[in-house]
Structure formats: structure tokens, C-alpha cells
Amino acid sequence: MNEHYYGVIMAGGVGSRFWPLSREERPKQFLDLTGSGKTFLRQAYERLLGVIPEQNILVVSLTRYKDAVMESIPELPQGNLLLEPYGRNTAPCLAYAMYSLLQRDPQAVMLICPSDHLITNVGLFRHTVSEALDYAAANDALITLGIVPDRADTNFGYIQAVGGKGAYEHTRPVRVKTFTEKPDAELAQVFIRTGEFLWNSGIFAWKASVIKEEMERYVPQVTNLFKGWEEHIGKASEAEFLERAYTDMERISIDYAVMEKTERDWLFAANFGWADIGNWESLYKYISSPDEAGNVTNASHTLMQGSRRNIIVTHNPDKLVALGSLEGFVVIDSEDVLMICPRNDKKLKEITTHIGLPDFEDFR
């Protein structure tokens, strides 16, 4: 393994779409929603072993999640846990990681991975990201791993490859033509038919020095707040420095801040079995095995009378779950919340939005 290769796992999200199991103090990356016996974060960490030297794997999270991170990865060195005082989306998160790595190793090559993805073929994942890292090490390129799509899905962003239909099928990176955030169903169908588009995985590879140049060029409102980082990152004054920087930091994604503007963007096709588990609907599609009526549940005992296409999760799998004539609903039974809602992302979002009201503070 290359000593200059580093893995950066982003683990600061709040996971509100998985409420009521995902809470402010313990969001989805610290949960086992797949039945694997491991949290999403633990799975993300173990995927990098064998690709990245163990001592080079870093986790970026929020200060309040420090204990939860260490519970999932107790062997993680304290110096490899980067704690943001506030969540400000992925651009500030990656700026912090970038400056931290440049402080350690000016030759650092970074592999960026979200903490809440499902990867079914770990061996192929490791092979693919190794190739992406090797390319990034040899070139001043910002590489996005694009997932080869098998359907028109409106839950993902799309990246168009230069070169026309099937250009990304060659075993080499290709240039990026366009980015499109979560298209509607009709446009997603058009994208799939053209054969020019991949899903945006949110997995990146680049030299720390190259992303520094591009961030300072395209998003100075973020990087200017890190001025003086050489005197503070990795030092006793780091927490105080970050508190000042993040107080005025805007919320902005790395895609919008840099990837949609840079001329150094490259696309690396991947087909290792990927899912971004962003809501109950995606969990229904990618993790669970529906019964004959399309119901998915973790309960050991069920009585489904005329009920179809439901997602049922209970904190006590030994409990009997009985449903009568219910179709297309999400039923979540946690220790202190029972949620019953149509299997509709808009309806679910309406509920989680209302949880922000003062009356429901104890249930966030």
C-alpha cells in the first residue's frame, strides 16, 4: 500500500430522513440498518482496509459525535478523528480534511467516502478505488466515481461523460461534460437512454495539493476562513481556530463549490454494487427482501391481512406485527415513537420538519 494514500470518511450528517430511528444524538451512520451487525460507519471503515494503510484512515464528524465514532471504530487513533464544531455540508468538511492532511503529508492523495453507503462487492470496490487513487497520484485530476446505472432513478445526481454513448465503458477515466442534480422521472429516463450518464456516488479521489488549488480558486469564501491553518491545524489551538472559522462558514457542497466549475474534473466508472441509503424507500429497495405481498419487516412474527408494499421496522424483532388492509406505508416502532406514514418521501419530510417544533424537542 502507498504510504501517501489517505482515506477520509465523512460522518457528520444528521440522517433526518431515517427518523425516528435516526436521532440528532445518534444519526444513521451510527446505526445498523442493514442487519449486518455493524454500523454504516464501521462498514465504511472496514472497506478501506487493504486499500489505505490503517494509520492513514481519517474520519470527519461533529464534536458531539465523538463518542459515537469511537464506539464504531475503537481502534481509530485520536489524531485521525477530525471534529467540526458545526455541520456546514461537504465543502468545509473536505477543506478541513485537506488542510489537516497537508499538515501531515504534502504528498497526500485523498480518497473521499461518505459513511452511509451500501457496497455489495467490497473486493471490486477496493480494486476500483485503488485504480482511481493511482490515477489521481499520477495526474492533477479531481476524480469522481460514477456508478453505472441500471435504471432511471430520481434519487441520485447524474454526471454526463464526454465522448458520447458508452464512452465511460473503457477502463480509463473520462472527462466530465455536465452535472445534473436529481432530475425528474422523465429526464432521468432520457439520461439512461443516451448511455452517457453515470450516477454521482459522492466518492472522490485527488491529491490534497490539487483540491487545495481548486478550492482556493472557486470557493474562497470557505478557504479564506482557514487562513493561518498552518499555525493551528494539528496543534493545541485547533479547536478554538475551528470555532472561529465555522461560525461564519456557509453551507455548501463540494459538488456545487468545485466539481461543477473546475476544469480538472474526471469521471471513473464503477460497478461494484452501490446504493446511497438516503431514506426508508431506498432501504426498501436495496437491503430487505420483500415477502410475496411486497412487505418488508425485521419482525420475526407477522400477520399481514390484505396488506401490501409496506415497510415495518420494530425495535423489538420478537414482537408480533399485525397489519390489516394497509398498503404503501412506513411503520416504524421505536422505543419512544410510533410513526405510521405513507411511503412517500414528501409526506415523511413533512413529519420530520414538524419534529423541529419546540413541543417535540425530546423526540428529535
TORLUMTOR-278015 format. One record per residue (C-alpha): residue in one letter; x, y, z; residue number from 0. Coordinates in steps of 0.2 Angstrom, whole numbers. Layout:
% TORLUMTOR-278015
 residu     u     v     w num
      A     X     Y     Z NUM
...
This chain:
% TORLUMTOR-278015
 residu     u     v     w num
      M     0     0     0   0
      N     6    18    -4   1
      E    11    27    12   2
      H     4    43     4   3
      Y   -14    37     1   4
      Y   -26    43    14   5
      G   -45    38    16   6
      V   -57    52    23   7
      I   -74    46    29   8
      M   -87    59    30   9
      A   -98    55    45  10
      G  -106    72    51  11
      G  -123    70    43  12
      V  -139    70    54  13
      G  -149    57    44  14
      S  -166    65    47  15
      R  -174    55    34  16
      F  -172    40    45  17
      W  -181    47    60  18
      P  -187    40    72  19
      L  -173    28    72  20
      S  -160    41    67  21
      R  -159    55    80  22
      E  -149    70    82  23
      E  -138    62    95  24
      R  -136    46    85  25
      P  -139    48    67  26
      K  -140    34    54  27
      Q  -121    32    51  28
      F  -120    25    69  29
      L  -134    13    66  30
      D  -135    -5    60  31
      L  -150    -3    47  32
      T  -144   -17    36  33
      G  -145   -31    49  34
      S  -126   -34    47  35
      G  -122   -32    65  36
      K  -111   -17    60  37
      T  -115     2    59  38
      F  -114    10    42  39
      L   -98    19    48  40
      R   -90     3    53  41
      Q   -93    -4    36  42
      A   -86    11    28  43
      Y   -70    10    38  44
      E   -68    -9    35  45
      R   -70    -7    16  46
      L   -54     5    16  47
      L   -43    -8    25  48
      G   -32   -16    12  49
      V   -33    -1     1  50
      I   -27    13    13  51
      P   -14    10    27  52
      E   -24     8    43  53
      Q   -15    23    51  54
      N   -20    34    36  55
      I   -39    32    38  56
      L   -47    48    45  57
      V   -65    51    50  58
      V   -73    69    49  59
      S   -88    71    60  60
      L   -95    83    73  61
      T   -89    86    90  62
      R  -105    80    98  63
      Y  -102    63    89  64
      K   -85    59    95  65
      D   -91    45   107  66
      A  -102    38    94  67
      V   -87    37    81  68
      M   -75    29    94  69
      E   -89    16    98  70
      S   -90    11    80  71
      I   -71    12    77  72
      P   -62    10    94  73
      E   -45     7    86  74
      L   -46    24    77  75
      P   -31    35    83  76
      Q   -37    50    91  77
      G   -27    61    79  78
      N   -37    53    65  79
      L   -54    59    71  80
      L   -57    77    64  81
      L   -71    85    73  82
      E   -81   100    66  83
      P   -89   111    78  84
      Y  -104   113    67  85
      G  -111   104    51  86
      R  -108   115    36  87
      N  -110   102    22  88
      T   -96    94    12  89
      A   -85   108     5  90
      P   -80   115    23  91
      C   -78    97    29  92
      L   -66    92    15  93
      A   -57   109    17  94
      Y   -53   104    35  95
      A   -48    87    30  96
      M   -37    93    16  97
      Y   -28   106    27  98
      S   -26    93    40  99
      L   -18    81    28 100
      L    -6    94    20 101
      Q     0    97    38 102
      R     5    79    39 103
      D    10    75    22 104
      P    11    87     7 105
      Q    11    72    -5 106
      A    -6    66     2 107
      V   -18    58   -11 108
      M   -36    58    -4 109
      L   -50    45    -6 110
      I   -66    53     0 111
      C   -80    42     5 112
      P   -97    45    13 113
      S  -101    35    29 114
      D  -118    29    24 115
      H  -116    19     8 116
      L  -120     1     4 117
      I  -107    -8    -6 118
      T  -111   -26   -11 119
      N   -95   -31   -19 120
      V   -81   -25    -7 121
      G   -67   -33   -17 122
      L   -72   -24   -33 123
      F   -74    -8   -23 124
      R   -56    -9   -17 125
      H   -49   -13   -34 126
      T   -59     2   -42 127
      V   -54    15   -29 128
      S   -36     8   -30 129
      E   -35    12   -48 130
      A   -43    29   -45 131
      L   -30    33   -32 132
      D   -16    28   -44 133
      Y   -23    39   -57 134
      A   -25    54   -45 135
      A    -7    52   -39 136
      A     0    52   -57 137
      N   -11    67   -63 138
      D   -18    83   -57 139
      A   -36    77   -58 140
      L   -51    78   -47 141
      I   -59    61   -49 142
      T   -77    57   -46 143
      L   -83    39   -46 144
      G   -98    37   -56 145
      I  -109    22   -54 146
      V  -115    13   -69 147
      P  -134    15   -68 148
      D  -146     0   -70 149
      R  -162    11   -70 150
      A  -169    29   -71 151
      D  -168    34   -53 152
      T  -173    52   -47 153
      N  -164    50   -30 154
      F  -147    52   -37 155
      G  -137    66   -46 156
      Y  -131    62   -63 157
      I  -114    65   -72 158
      Q  -113    66   -91 159
      A   -97    59   -98 160
      V   -88    67  -113 161
      G   -87    56  -129 162
      G  -104    51  -132 163
      K  -113    34  -129 164
      G  -103    21  -119 165
      A   -88    32  -118 166
      Y   -86    28   -99 167
      E   -86     9  -103 168
      H   -67    10  -107 169
      T   -56     5   -92 170
      R   -49    23   -91 171
      P   -56    39   -83 172
      V   -65    51   -95 173
      R   -69    69   -94 174
      V   -85    76   -86 175
      K   -97    86   -98 176
      T  -111    90   -86 177
      F  -118    88   -68 178
      T  -137    87   -65 179
      E  -144    86   -48 180
      K  -159    73   -45 181
      P  -168    75   -61 182
      D  -187    72   -63 183
      A  -193    55   -69 184
      E  -194    60   -87 185
      L  -177    67   -88 186
      A  -169    53   -79 187
      Q  -176    41   -92 188
      V  -168    52  -106 189
      F  -152    51   -97 190
      I  -152    32   -96 191
      R  -157    31  -115 192
      T  -142    41  -120 193
      G  -129    30  -112 194
      E  -119    45  -107 195
      F  -123    47   -89 196
      L  -117    39   -73 197
      W  -124    41   -55 198
      N  -114    53   -44 199
      S  -108    42   -30 200
      G  -100    56   -19 201
      I   -84    46   -19 202
      F   -69    56   -24 203
      A   -50    54   -27 204
      W   -37    68   -28 205
      K   -21    75   -22 206
      A   -23    86    -7 207
      S   -12    99   -16 208
      V   -24    99   -31 209
      I   -40   101   -22 210
      K   -32   115   -12 211
      E   -29   125   -28 212
      E   -46   122   -34 213
      M   -55   126   -18 214
      E   -45   142   -16 215
      R   -49   147   -34 216
      Y   -68   143   -34 217
      V   -74   144   -16 218
      P   -63   157    -7 219
      Q   -77   161     5 220
      V   -73   144    13 221
      T   -54   143    11 222
      N   -52   161    17 223
      L   -59   156    34 224
      F   -45   144    36 225
      K   -31   156    34 226
      G   -17   153    46 227
      W   -21   135    46 228
      E    -3   130    47 229
      E    -1   138    64 230
      H   -17   129    71 231
      I   -22   113    62 232
      G   -15    98    72 233
      K   -10   110    87 234
      A   -17   114   104 235
      S   -26   129    97 236
      E   -35   119    83 237
      A   -52   118    92 238
      E   -53   137    95 239
      F   -47   140    77 240
      L   -61   130    70 241
      E   -74   138    81 242
      R   -70   155    74 243
      A   -69   148    56 244
      Y   -85   138    57 245
      T   -95   152    65 246
      D   -95   162    49 247
      M   -94   147    37 248
      E  -108   145    24 249
      R  -116   128    20 250
      I  -110   122     3 251
      S  -107   105    -5 252
      I   -91   101   -14 253
      D  -101    97   -30 254
      Y  -108   115   -31 255
      A   -92   123   -24 256
      V   -79   115   -35 257
      M   -84   100   -46 258
      E   -97   109   -56 259
      K   -84   123   -60 260
      T   -67   115   -61 261
      E   -58   111   -77 262
      R   -49    96   -69 263
      D   -64    85   -66 264
      W   -63    67   -72 265
      L   -75    53   -71 266
      F   -71    35   -66 267
      A   -84    22   -70 268
      A   -88    10   -56 269
      N   -99    -5   -55 270
      F   -96   -13   -38 271
      G  -114   -14   -32 272
      W  -118     3   -24 273
      A  -133    11   -15 274
      D  -134    28    -6 275
      I  -146    23     8 276
      G  -154    40    10 277
      N  -172    36    16 278
      W  -184    22    20 279
      E  -188    20     2 280
      S  -170    16    -3 281
      L  -169     4    12 282
      Y  -184    -5     5 283
      K  -176    -6   -12 284
      Y  -158   -11    -8 285
      I  -157   -20     8 286
      S  -173   -30    13 287
      S  -181   -45     4 288
      P  -200   -42     2 289
      D  -212   -55     5 290
      E  -225   -61    -8 291
      A  -235   -46    -5 292
      G  -221   -34    -6 293
      N  -220   -31    13 294
      V  -203   -28    21 295
      T  -200   -30    40 296
      N  -187   -35    53 297
      A  -201   -43    64 298
      S  -200   -62    67 299
      H  -219   -64    68 300
      T  -231   -56    57 301
      L  -249   -56    52 302
      M  -252   -47    36 303
      Q  -271   -47    31 304
      G  -273   -38    14 305
      S  -258   -28    17 306
      R  -245   -24     3 307
      R  -229   -14     0 308
      N  -226    -9    17 309
      I  -210    -6    27 310
      I  -211   -11    45 311
      V  -197    -9    57 312
      T  -199   -13    76 313
      H  -186   -10    90 314
      N  -191   -27    96 315
      P  -190   -40    82 316
      D  -199   -53    93 317
      K  -215   -43    94 318
      L  -230   -49    83 319
      V  -233   -36    69 320
      A  -251   -37    63 321
      L  -257   -26    49 322
      G  -274   -26    41 323
      S  -278   -18    24 324
      L  -263    -6    24 325
      E  -254    -3     8 326
      G  -239     8     4 327
      F  -235    14    22 328
      V  -220    15    33 329
      V  -222     9    50 330
      I  -208    12    62 331
      D  -210     7    80 332
      S  -195    13    91 333
      E  -194    13   110 334
      D  -202    30   112 335
      V  -210    34    95 336
      L  -223    25    84 337
      M  -223    33    66 338
      I  -236    27    53 339
      C  -235    37    37 340
      P  -237    34    18 341
      R  -222    28     9 342
      N  -220    45     1 343
      D  -204    55     4 344
      K  -214    71     4 345
      K  -225    65    17 346
      L  -211    59    28 347
      K  -202    75    26 348
      E  -217    84    32 349
      I  -217    74    48 350
      T  -198    76    51 351
      T  -200    95    48 352
      H  -213    96    62 353
      I  -202    87    74 354
      G  -191   103    74 355
      L  -205   112    83 356
      P  -202   115   102 357
      D  -216   103   108 358
      F  -206    88   101 359
      E  -189    93   107 360
      D  -187    76   117 361
      F  -190    66   101 362
      R  -178    73    89 363
